[in-house]
Amino acid sequence: MRWLEVKSSKPLNGKIRIPGSKNSSLALLAASCMAEEPVHISKIPDISDIQVVFRIMDSIGVSVTSNNGTYTIDPSGIHTAEIDPALSSAFRAAYYFVGALLAKHRRVSIGYPGGDNFVSRPIDQHIKGLKALGAKVEMYPDHYVVEADSLNGAEIFFDVMTCGATINVMLAAVLAKGRTILYNAAKDPEVVDTAVMLNKMGAKIYGAGTDTIRITGVDQLGGCAHSTVPDRLIAGAYLIGAGVTGGVITVEEVIPKHLEPCMTKLSEIGLAFEQTENSITADGTGRIRAARIRTGKYPMFESDFQQPVTTLLLKAAGKSTISDRVYPMRFNHCEQLKRMGADITVQNGIARINRHRKLTGTWVHAADIRAGTALVLAGLMAEGTTRITGVEHIERGYEDIVRDFRQLGADVSLVADSGQETGEAMMLDI
């Protein structure tokens, strides 16, 4: 058993470099499998989800080598598009291999999405888009199969805005015959990042970053060199951390525009910001104010920020509400915060933070990456020691959360115990 131990913190201060985006990297690595030549990608984070992707790539014949932080992906040895369900179901975004492999290999077999569940993350919009391009989909108990003798361009209107489906269908459309138009497309920076790399490889994608993406199919793709955009979700967590601890934190190697929706809301809550071309400094020394937050798809305040911002709002004197319209079941962290003394009620996708209360460290469990972030931040403002299990979930998104928080002055450590779990840990509702 492993857990994080987080002790009450003085205000965090300092600078932290932000790694490449996890969500971009998952798509970029799958996209590299479409090339006829090696693809070179830098700033891929060293996290557990990426390691699973490398295992999938190795299993289907892709060669991956690393040199000074740049990965070279050579897809020339791909010999199968049948992906072990045990691997693909270990994280959510394995479905990108469907869009990436379908045109060239005609049949892709893959497991259902895993990772952070939030009760369910449907793939119906993926299937709708792939079928519109000419694919057939068969569902089995532990995997599904997507087949297409050929893919043909189509006009596709997504019923809901979804980053995953937008990228997946965009991948498939790049090598489809004719023209594809994606309506109600996601505008996330990760969509743009994927389109930029594909265009470097020879794709013809127009409008990424808007709600209408036009794709003219090409016969093949070549190699390229590309650098992953910074992880705005990790950056946002550290900005929130400045407010939680009343400190001043600078995140470096970021694209400030990507964090504007987050900074706008945090400014309302009481943080102050200074920006350069590639850095943001958050000053959390001011008074934290209560807020009403509704999550939405980028460029709105995103669901990935609602969990850590819940912890921040525990400092406010007034009542706050957080409505998650993207993942209304994404409130597992609130029960854990209540174990620490927080006064929160959750009903119908809305969390109500009723009044400020002192937090006390105890055993809590992180059920997903962002919940882990929220609990680490709560541990920094709680009296005593907070022990957080579910470390494997946090490692899906952070290269080394202990190293990074220590760099800012926090007292955080990773504890491993090969013996029996303590009674308190075993009582957790996990």
MONOR-V110406 format. One record per helix or strand of 3 or more residues. SS is the DSSP state (a for helix, b for strand). FROM is the first residue (numbers start at 1). TO is the last residue. Records with the same first field share a line. If there is no record, write none. Layout:
BEGIN
SS: FROM-TO ; FROM-TO
END
This chain:
BEGIN
b: 2-7 ; 13-17 ; 39-42 ; 63-67 ; 70-74 ; 107-111 ; 136-139 ; 143-147 ; 155-157 ; 179-183 ; 204-206 ; 212-216 ; 225-227 ; 248-252 ; 272-275 ; 279-283 ; 292-294 ; 320-323 ; 343-347 ; 350-355 ; 363-365 ; 385-389 ; 412-416
a: 22-32 ; 48-60 ; 75-77 ; 85-88 ; 92-105 ; 124-132 ; 163-174 ; 189-200 ; 232-245 ; 256-269 ; 303-313 ; 332-339 ; 369-381 ; 391-394 ; 401-407 ; 423-426
END
